[in-house]
Amino acid sequence: MNSTNNGVHREITHHWFGWVTVPGQGPAWARGHVTVPLCAPREQTYRLIAAWLRERGCTVPADLSQAITLLPGQLTPAPPADDTTPRSA
């Protein structure tokens, strides 16, 4: 038997927060959310957060998991079948 359930959740959204360092400014409180494929490893989630922080001039420690808290994810509803909005890969 094959399943073609197109309403399946394919992404998960994690909210995160923590203290980061901004050169020349010192510690700063940062928070946000990141949406990844449901099967994405936790390391990928941290890499995406680290990239976002670096783009904003923050210093990112080698082990980001020691600086921020990653909350359990929430399933992201699948878009309607006729939705042509691009999704992150």
N, C-alpha and C positions, 0 to 999 in steps of 0.2 A: 504494500500500500504506500503510495506517495502522498506527501503533504505539500500543498502549495499555498499555505497560509501567508498571504502578503501583509497581514496586519501584525506580524511578529515584530517585537521591539528589536531593533538592530543596533541601537546606540545607548550609551549610558552617560549621564551627566554627573560629574563629581564637583562639589563645591569645596573650596580650600581657603585657608587663611594662615597667616603667620607673620613673623618679623623678618624683614629683609634689610640688607645694607645698600644704601644709595651713596656712592662715592661723593664726598664733599658735603653730604647732607647728614649722614649718620643713619641710625636705625629708622625704619619706616614700617608701618603696618600695611600689609597687602592682603587682598582677598579677591576671589574671583571664582569662575567655574570653567570647566573644560569638558567638552563632549567628545567621546572616543567610541570606536566600535565596541560592541559588547564583549568581544573576545580579546580586546587589547590587553597586553600585560601591564601591570602596574608601573613598570619602568617607563613605558611609552607615555603614560599619563604624566609622570614626573618630568620627562623630557620636554613635553609640550608646555608645561607650566614654566620650566626653566627658560625655554626659548622666549616665552612671552615676557618674563621678567627681564631677561637680557635686552630685549628690544626697547625696554623702558629705562635702561641704564642701571639696573640693579646688579649687584654682585651676587652670583649664585654659588653656594657652597657645593663641593663635590658630591655630598650626600644631601640632596634637597629634602629628603624625608626627615632629616633632623631639624630643619628650620621651619617647615610648614606642616599643618595638619590637613590631611586629605580625608574628607568625610565620605561615608559610604555613598555609593552612587544611586541615582534614581533613573529608572528606565525612561528613555526619551520616546514618546509616542511616535510610531511610524507615520510619515506624511501620507495624506490621502493618495490614492492611486493616480489621480490626475495632476498631482502637484509636481511641477517641474523645477522647484527650487533646488539649486545645487547643494549637496551635502558634503561634509568633510569626509575624506577617505581614510 
